[in-house]
């Protein structure tokens, strides 16, 4: 299962990343640990294993993993602290520590695949 997210803050601001979610069910983990799918070692406000995105019921769900400082969605509208699993969709911005991410649409994923194929061949 693949996912595209864009960094919305920090030194990688604006950088999109394509992630291959692993496991059953597929998940993407965030935290300071190098074993996390998205490792954020330079963010002092992020816990070692801070949050995860998990694929279930044909959607991505965001869960905080008991972090000290919390995980938040809709920061630019009505900020909401993640206290359970929250279904997220393309365009959602979420934050942990000083790091912000935006989930991209499936169309963006397909465009990225086509661009990668063009560049490879």
OpenMM code with the backbone's topology and positions (N, CA, C; nanometers):
from openmm import Vec3, app, unit

residues = "UNK UNK UNK UNK UNK UNK UNK UNK UNK UNK UNK UNK UNK UNK UNK UNK UNK UNK UNK UNK UNK UNK UNK UNK UNK UNK UNK UNK UNK UNK UNK UNK UNK UNK UNK UNK UNK UNK UNK UNK UNK UNK UNK UNK UNK UNK UNK UNK UNK UNK UNK UNK UNK UNK UNK UNK UNK UNK UNK UNK UNK UNK UNK UNK UNK UNK UNK UNK UNK UNK UNK UNK UNK UNK UNK UNK UNK UNK UNK UNK UNK UNK UNK UNK UNK UNK UNK UNK UNK UNK UNK UNK UNK UNK UNK UNK UNK UNK UNK UNK UNK UNK UNK UNK UNK UNK UNK UNK UNK UNK UNK UNK UNK UNK UNK UNK UNK UNK UNK UNK UNK".split()
positions = [
    Vec3(0.0850, -0.1169, 0.0000),
    Vec3(0.0000, 0.0000, 0.0000),
    Vec3(0.0893, 0.1230, 0.0000),
    Vec3(0.0640, 0.2125, -0.0925),
    Vec3(0.1463, 0.3328, -0.1024),
    Vec3(0.0688, 0.4567, -0.0585),
    Vec3(0.1452, 0.5546, -0.0119),
    Vec3(0.0897, 0.6789, 0.0400),
    Vec3(0.1849, 0.7912, 0.0021),
    Vec3(0.1281, 0.9052, -0.0373),
    Vec3(0.2109, 1.0239, -0.0618),
    Vec3(0.1756, 1.1285, 0.0425),
    Vec3(0.2796, 1.1827, 0.1050),
    Vec3(0.2645, 1.2916, 0.2006),
    Vec3(0.3619, 1.4015, 0.1637),
    Vec3(0.3247, 1.5232, 0.1958),
    Vec3(0.4120, 1.6382, 0.1737),
    Vec3(0.4484, 1.6991, 0.3080),
    Vec3(0.5783, 1.7280, 0.3257),
    Vec3(0.6239, 1.7999, 0.4447),
    Vec3(0.5694, 1.9420, 0.4357),
    Vec3(0.5106, 1.9891, 0.5437),
    Vec3(0.4523, 2.1229, 0.5448),
    Vec3(0.5259, 2.2181, 0.6388),
    Vec3(0.6427, 2.1749, 0.6899),
    Vec3(0.7222, 2.2605, 0.7776),
    Vec3(0.8643, 2.2068, 0.7844),
    Vec3(0.9514, 2.2866, 0.8424),
    Vec3(1.0888, 2.2424, 0.8651),
    Vec3(1.1764, 2.2486, 0.7426),
    Vec3(1.2962, 2.1897, 0.7513),
    Vec3(1.3932, 2.1980, 0.6424),
    Vec3(1.3477, 2.1261, 0.5159),
    Vec3(1.2515, 2.0357, 0.5266),
    Vec3(1.2028, 1.9624, 0.4089),
    Vec3(1.0685, 2.0168, 0.3601),
    Vec3(1.0324, 2.1380, 0.4026),
    Vec3(0.9050, 2.2006, 0.3675),
    Vec3(0.8812, 2.1929, 0.2168),
    Vec3(0.7647, 2.1422, 0.1788),
    Vec3(0.7280, 2.1317, 0.0381),
    Vec3(0.7714, 2.0028, -0.0285),
    Vec3(0.8548, 1.9243, 0.0363),
    Vec3(0.9036, 1.7989, -0.0214),
    Vec3(0.7978, 1.6893, -0.0073),
    Vec3(0.7668, 1.6267, -0.1194),
    Vec3(0.6716, 1.5150, -0.1176),
    Vec3(0.7493, 1.3849, -0.1033),
    Vec3(0.6888, 1.2907, -0.0331),
    Vec3(0.7525, 1.1600, -0.0195),
    Vec3(0.6493, 1.0513, -0.0451),
    Vec3(0.6916, 0.9508, -0.1207),
    Vec3(0.6081, 0.8348, -0.1463),
    Vec3(0.6539, 0.7258, -0.0507),
    Vec3(0.5601, 0.6737, 0.0254),
    Vec3(0.5920, 0.5763, 0.1292),
    Vec3(0.5211, 0.4456, 0.0996),
    Vec3(0.5935, 0.3371, 0.1157),
    Vec3(0.5348, 0.2034, 0.1051),
    Vec3(0.5002, 0.1581, 0.2467),
    Vec3(0.3709, 0.1492, 0.2743),
    Vec3(0.3256, 0.1045, 0.4065),
    Vec3(0.3412, -0.0471, 0.4149),
    Vec3(0.3942, -0.0940, 0.5270),
    Vec3(0.4209, -0.2366, 0.5449),
    Vec3(0.3342, -0.2926, 0.6565),
    Vec3(0.3220, -0.4242, 0.6578),
    Vec3(0.2519, -0.4932, 0.7654),
    Vec3(0.1122, -0.5356, 0.7256),
    Vec3(0.0461, -0.5999, 0.8181),
    Vec3(-0.0916, -0.6436, 0.7971),
    Vec3(-0.1703, -0.6087, 0.9225),
    Vec3(-0.2487, -0.5051, 0.9221),
    Vec3(-0.2755, -0.4132, 0.8108),
    Vec3(-0.1579, -0.3179, 0.7885),
    Vec3(-0.1484, -0.2626, 0.6667),
    Vec3(-0.0377, -0.1711, 0.6368),
    Vec3(-0.0406, -0.0490, 0.7289),
    Vec3(0.0786, -0.0061, 0.7716),
    Vec3(0.0876, 0.1117, 0.8571),
    Vec3(0.2141, 0.1892, 0.8275),
    Vec3(0.2116, 0.3163, 0.8646),
    Vec3(0.3256, 0.4073, 0.8550),
    Vec3(0.3442, 0.4642, 0.9952),
    Vec3(0.4625, 0.4452, 1.0534),
    Vec3(0.4881, 0.4952, 1.1880),
    Vec3(0.5726, 0.6216, 1.1824),
    Vec3(0.5531, 0.7081, 1.2824),
    Vec3(0.6244, 0.8350, 1.2941),
    Vec3(0.6883, 0.8424, 1.4316),
    Vec3(0.8104, 0.8935, 1.4372),
    Vec3(0.8757, 0.9122, 1.5659),
    Vec3(1.0233, 0.9421, 1.5490),
    Vec3(1.0923, 0.9606, 1.6613),
    Vec3(1.2357, 0.9897, 1.6577),
    Vec3(1.3191, 0.8646, 1.6328),
    Vec3(1.2646, 0.7461, 1.6609),
    Vec3(1.3413, 0.6224, 1.6410),
    Vec3(1.3709, 0.6002, 1.4926),
    Vec3(1.4890, 0.5483, 1.4665),
    Vec3(1.5276, 0.5201, 1.3274),
    Vec3(1.4451, 0.4067, 1.2685),
    Vec3(1.3810, 0.3259, 1.3514),
    Vec3(1.2994, 0.2150, 1.3024),
    Vec3(1.1605, 0.2602, 1.2560),
    Vec3(1.1242, 0.3855, 1.2812),
    Vec3(0.9949, 0.4367, 1.2344),
    Vec3(1.0001, 0.4564, 1.0837),
    Vec3(0.8870, 0.4378, 1.0186),
    Vec3(0.8786, 0.4589, 0.8737),
    Vec3(0.9217, 0.6007, 0.8394),
    Vec3(0.8698, 0.6982, 0.9128),
    Vec3(0.9084, 0.8385, 0.8977),
    Vec3(0.9807, 0.8770, 1.0264),
    Vec3(1.1133, 0.8787, 1.0185),
    Vec3(1.1964, 0.9096, 1.1347),
    Vec3(1.2187, 1.0605, 1.1417),
    Vec3(1.1931, 1.1174, 1.2589),
    Vec3(1.2051, 1.2611, 1.2808),
    Vec3(1.3025, 1.2871, 1.3969),
    Vec3(1.4301, 1.2484, 1.3807),
    Vec3(1.5252, 1.2563, 1.4922),
    Vec3(1.5576, 1.3976, 1.5385),
    Vec3(1.5333, 1.4974, 1.4532),
    Vec3(1.5691, 1.6344, 1.4873),
    Vec3(1.4543, 1.7133, 1.5488),
    Vec3(1.3400, 1.6493, 1.5699),
    Vec3(1.2251, 1.7187, 1.6273),
    Vec3(1.2151, 1.6811, 1.7755),
    Vec3(1.2579, 1.7713, 1.8660),
    Vec3(1.2620, 1.7373, 2.0084),
    Vec3(1.1245, 1.7159, 2.0715),
    Vec3(1.0187, 1.7602, 2.0054),
    Vec3(0.8839, 1.7466, 2.0605),
    Vec3(0.8127, 1.6201, 2.0147),
    Vec3(0.8821, 1.5380, 1.9356),
    Vec3(0.8258, 1.4122, 1.8870),
    Vec3(0.8769, 1.2989, 1.9753),
    Vec3(0.7874, 1.2100, 2.0143),
    Vec3(0.8248, 1.0936, 2.0949),
    Vec3(0.8964, 0.9901, 2.0092),
    Vec3(0.9593, 0.8941, 2.0749),
    Vec3(1.0323, 0.7899, 2.0013),
    Vec3(0.9402, 0.7166, 1.9041),
    Vec3(0.8243, 0.6748, 1.9493),
    Vec3(0.7173, 0.6198, 1.8629),
    Vec3(0.5956, 0.7054, 1.8916),
    Vec3(0.5708, 0.8004, 1.8045),
    Vec3(0.4752, 0.9075, 1.8322),
    Vec3(0.3339, 0.8767, 1.7814),
    Vec3(0.3225, 0.8428, 1.6535),
    Vec3(0.1912, 0.8235, 1.5919),
    Vec3(0.2030, 0.7256, 1.4760),
    Vec3(0.0877, 0.6876, 1.4231),
    Vec3(0.0900, 0.6013, 1.3049),
    Vec3(-0.0320, 0.6293, 1.2191),
    Vec3(-0.0143, 0.6005, 1.0910),
    Vec3(-0.1248, 0.5933, 0.9956),
    Vec3(-0.1459, 0.4455, 0.9694),
    Vec3(-0.2691, 0.4002, 0.9756),
    Vec3(-0.2991, 0.2593, 0.9533),
    Vec3(-0.4103, 0.2485, 0.8498),
    Vec3(-0.3957, 0.1541, 0.7564),
    Vec3(-0.4928, 0.1335, 0.6492),
    Vec3(-0.5944, 0.0289, 0.6936),
    Vec3(-0.7201, 0.0706, 0.7053),
    Vec3(-0.8271, -0.0240, 0.7346),
    Vec3(-0.9577, 0.0336, 0.6831),
    Vec3(-1.0479, -0.0558, 0.6489),
    Vec3(-1.1786, -0.0161, 0.5938),
    Vec3(-1.1623, 0.0746, 0.4719),
    Vec3(-1.0593, 0.0457, 0.3913),
    Vec3(-1.0335, 0.1183, 0.2666),
    Vec3(-1.0004, 0.2667, 0.2885),
    Vec3(-0.9473, 0.3007, 0.4057),
    Vec3(-0.9116, 0.4387, 0.4372),
    Vec3(-0.7886, 0.4412, 0.5280),
    Vec3(-0.7241, 0.5575, 0.5322),
    Vec3(-0.6156, 0.5805, 0.6275),
    Vec3(-0.6739, 0.6370, 0.7556),
    Vec3(-0.6236, 0.5880, 0.8691),
    Vec3(-0.6645, 0.6333, 1.0015),
    Vec3(-0.5402, 0.6788, 1.0755),
    Vec3(-0.5473, 0.7918, 1.1433),
    Vec3(-0.4362, 0.8474, 1.2200),
    Vec3(-0.4590, 0.8176, 1.3671),
    Vec3(-0.3556, 0.7647, 1.4328),
    Vec3(-0.3624, 0.7337, 1.5750),
    Vec3(-0.2384, 0.7862, 1.6451),
    Vec3(-0.2568, 0.8476, 1.7605),
    Vec3(-0.1457, 0.8847, 1.8465),
    Vec3(-0.1070, 0.7595, 1.9251),
    Vec3(0.0214, 0.7373, 1.9454),
    Vec3(0.0690, 0.6173, 2.0150),
    Vec3(0.1086, 0.6476, 2.1597),
    Vec3(0.0316, 0.7332, 2.2243),
    Vec3(0.0604, 0.7673, 2.3633),
    Vec3(0.1730, 0.8672, 2.3772),
    Vec3(0.1900, 0.9535, 2.2793),
    Vec3(0.2991, 1.0506, 2.2819),
    Vec3(0.2821, 1.1512, 2.3951),
    Vec3(0.3918, 1.2117, 2.4336),
    Vec3(0.3910, 1.3114, 2.5416),
    Vec3(0.3219, 1.4412, 2.4986),
    Vec3(0.3471, 1.4862, 2.3758),
    Vec3(0.2990, 1.6172, 2.3307),
    Vec3(0.1781, 1.6132, 2.2383),
    Vec3(0.1310, 1.4947, 2.2023),
    Vec3(0.0095, 1.4839, 2.1227),
    Vec3(0.0296, 1.4936, 1.9722),
    Vec3(-0.0762, 1.4564, 1.9027),
    Vec3(-0.0858, 1.4627, 1.7569),
    Vec3(-0.2118, 1.5421, 1.7265),
    Vec3(-0.2056, 1.6292, 1.6263),
    Vec3(-0.3160, 1.7207, 1.5989),
    Vec3(-0.3535, 1.7192, 1.4513),
    Vec3(-0.4824, 1.7397, 1.4227),
    Vec3(-0.5314, 1.7556, 1.2856),
    Vec3(-0.6025, 1.8900, 1.2751),
    Vec3(-0.6190, 1.9342, 1.1507),
    Vec3(-0.6927, 2.0585, 1.1214),
    Vec3(-0.6349, 2.1789, 1.1940),
    Vec3(-0.5051, 2.1854, 1.1996),
    Vec3(-0.4395, 2.2924, 1.2740),
    Vec3(-0.4749, 2.4299, 1.2209),
    Vec3(-0.4969, 2.4405, 1.0913),
    Vec3(-0.5207, 2.5721, 1.0320),
    Vec3(-0.6687, 2.6093, 1.0331),
    Vec3(-0.7552, 2.5189, 1.0724),
    Vec3(-0.8980, 2.5491, 1.0840),
    Vec3(-0.9356, 2.5327, 1.2305),
    Vec3(-0.9991, 2.4239, 1.2635),
    Vec3(-1.0338, 2.3936, 1.4029),
    Vec3(-0.9409, 2.2827, 1.4501),
    Vec3(-0.8384, 2.3202, 1.5240),
    Vec3(-0.7414, 2.2211, 1.5707),
    Vec3(-0.8096, 2.1175, 1.6583),
    Vec3(-0.7728, 1.9928, 1.6365),
    Vec3(-0.8300, 1.8826, 1.7138),
    Vec3(-0.7176, 1.7887, 1.7545),
    Vec3(-0.7098, 1.7573, 1.8841),
    Vec3(-0.6112, 1.6619, 1.9330),
    Vec3(-0.6612, 1.5216, 1.9037),
    Vec3(-0.5720, 1.4370, 1.8532),
    Vec3(-0.6075, 1.2990, 1.8218),
    Vec3(-0.6095, 1.2201, 1.9522),
    Vec3(-0.7269, 1.1685, 1.9876),
    Vec3(-0.7399, 1.0902, 2.1105),
    Vec3(-0.7767, 0.9451, 2.0811),
    Vec3(-0.8177, 0.9167, 1.9613),
    Vec3(-0.8492, 0.7812, 1.9162),
    Vec3(-0.8090, 0.7752, 1.7705),
    Vec3(-0.8615, 0.6802, 1.6976),
    Vec3(-0.8332, 0.6738, 1.5547),
    Vec3(-0.9216, 0.7743, 1.4814),
    Vec3(-0.8604, 0.8559, 1.3954),
    Vec3(-0.9322, 0.9553, 1.3166),
    Vec3(-0.9123, 0.9231, 1.1691),
    Vec3(-1.0215, 0.9098, 1.0962),
    Vec3(-1.0149, 0.8854, 0.9518),
    Vec3(-0.9668, 1.0129, 0.8841),
    Vec3(-0.8664, 0.9980, 0.7989),
    Vec3(-0.8140, 1.1152, 0.7286),
    Vec3(-0.8222, 1.0925, 0.5792),
    Vec3(-0.8283, 1.2021, 0.5066),
    Vec3(-0.8432, 1.1989, 0.3620),
    Vec3(-0.7416, 1.2920, 0.2988),
    Vec3(-0.7356, 1.2873, 0.1672),
    Vec3(-0.6455, 1.3752, 0.0934),
    Vec3(-0.6710, 1.5199, 0.1329),
    Vec3(-0.5627, 1.5925, 0.1524),
    Vec3(-0.5704, 1.7323, 0.1894),
    Vec3(-0.5609, 1.7569, 0.3384),
    Vec3(-0.5776, 1.6534, 0.4199),
    Vec3(-0.5678, 1.6696, 0.5647),
    Vec3(-0.4242, 1.7063, 0.6020),
    Vec3(-0.4112, 1.8012, 0.6942),
    Vec3(-0.2817, 1.8365, 0.7509),
    Vec3(-0.2827, 1.7888, 0.8957),
    Vec3(-0.1750, 1.7214, 0.9342),
    Vec3(-0.1628, 1.6803, 1.0730),
    Vec3(-0.0244, 1.7162, 1.1236),
    Vec3(-0.0152, 1.7315, 1.2570),
    Vec3(0.1092, 1.7781, 1.3168),
    Vec3(0.1435, 1.6943, 1.4379),
    Vec3(0.2718, 1.6695, 1.4520),
    Vec3(0.3282, 1.6126, 1.5736),
    Vec3(0.4557, 1.6895, 1.5994),
    Vec3(0.4713, 1.7404, 1.7218),
    Vec3(0.5872, 1.8240, 1.7503),
    Vec3(0.5886, 1.9449, 1.6591),
    Vec3(0.7026, 1.9691, 1.5967),
    Vec3(0.7175, 2.0805, 1.5038),
    Vec3(0.6971, 2.0376, 1.3586),
    Vec3(0.6638, 1.9117, 1.3378),
    Vec3(0.6534, 1.8546, 1.2036),
    Vec3(0.5084, 1.8478, 1.1569),
    Vec3(0.4852, 1.9033, 1.0376),
    Vec3(0.3518, 1.9022, 0.9775),
    Vec3(0.3572, 1.8253, 0.8459),
    Vec3(0.2486, 1.7527, 0.8186),
    Vec3(0.2393, 1.6731, 0.6960),
    Vec3(0.1010, 1.6899, 0.6351),
    Vec3(0.0938, 1.6794, 0.5018),
    Vec3(-0.0340, 1.6794, 0.4308),
    Vec3(-0.0459, 1.5489, 0.3530),
    Vec3(-0.1595, 1.4838, 0.3644),
    Vec3(-0.1878, 1.3631, 0.2877),
    Vec3(-0.2286, 1.4060, 0.1479),
    Vec3(-0.1688, 1.3432, 0.0482),
    Vec3(-0.1992, 1.3777, -0.0908),
    Vec3(-0.3039, 1.2823, -0.1484),
    Vec3(-0.3649, 1.3234, -0.2560),
    Vec3(-0.4726, 1.2472, -0.3190),
    Vec3(-0.4193, 1.1252, -0.3942),
    Vec3(-0.5063, 1.0257, -0.4192),
    Vec3(-0.4656, 0.9111, -0.5014),
    Vec3(-0.4192, 0.9540, -0.6405),
    Vec3(-0.4761, 1.0640, -0.6925),
    Vec3(-0.4330, 1.1152, -0.8233),
    Vec3(-0.2872, 1.1601, -0.8180),
    Vec3(-0.2469, 1.2197, -0.7071),
    Vec3(-0.1071, 1.2609, -0.6900),
    Vec3(-0.0164, 1.1390, -0.6879),
    Vec3(-0.0635, 1.0303, -0.6261),
    Vec3(0.0131, 0.9066, -0.6228),
    Vec3(0.0314, 0.8526, -0.7635),
    Vec3(-0.0745, 0.8522, -0.8426),
    Vec3(-0.0659, 0.8025, -0.9806),
    Vec3(0.0253, 0.8915, -1.0646),
    Vec3(0.0161, 1.0229, -1.0476),
    Vec3(0.1047, 1.1153, -1.1201),
    Vec3(0.2503, 1.0907, -1.0834),
    Vec3(0.2777, 1.0657, -0.9549),
    Vec3(0.4146, 1.0387, -0.9106),
    Vec3(0.4665, 0.9092, -0.9713),
    Vec3(0.3819, 0.8069, -0.9792),
    Vec3(0.4226, 0.6804, -1.0421),
    Vec3(0.4569, 0.7013, -1.1885),
    Vec3(0.3727, 0.7775, -1.2602),
    Vec3(0.3966, 0.8014, -1.4030),
    Vec3(0.5254, 0.8797, -1.4229),
    Vec3(0.5498, 0.9807, -1.3395),
    Vec3(0.6723, 1.0599, -1.3494),
    Vec3(0.7941, 0.9722, -1.3229),
    Vec3(0.7861, 0.8868, -1.2222),
    Vec3(0.8974, 0.7977, -1.1902),
    Vec3(0.9257, 0.7029, -1.3064),
    Vec3(0.8201, 0.6513, -1.3692),
    Vec3(0.8367, 0.5612, -1.4842),
    Vec3(0.9002, 0.6347, -1.6025),
    Vec3(0.8601, 0.7579, -1.6263),
    Vec3(0.9180, 0.8375, -1.7347),
    Vec3(1.0665, 0.8636, -1.7101),
    Vec3(1.1019, 0.8935, -1.5855),
    Vec3(1.2393, 0.9237, -1.5511),
    Vec3(1.3278, 0.7983, -1.5613),
    Vec3(1.2672, 0.6825, -1.5350),
    Vec3(1.3434, 0.5571, -1.5387),
    Vec3(1.3668, 0.5072, -1.6805),
    Vec3(1.2798, 0.5470, -1.7698),
    Vec3(1.2935, 0.4818, -1.8953),
    Vec3(1.2842, 0.5517, -2.0185),
] * unit.nanometer
topology = app.Topology()
chain = topology.addChain("A")
for resn in residues:
    res = topology.addResidue(resn, chain)
    for name in ("N", "CA", "C"):
        topology.addAtom(name, app.Element.getBySymbol(name[0]), res)
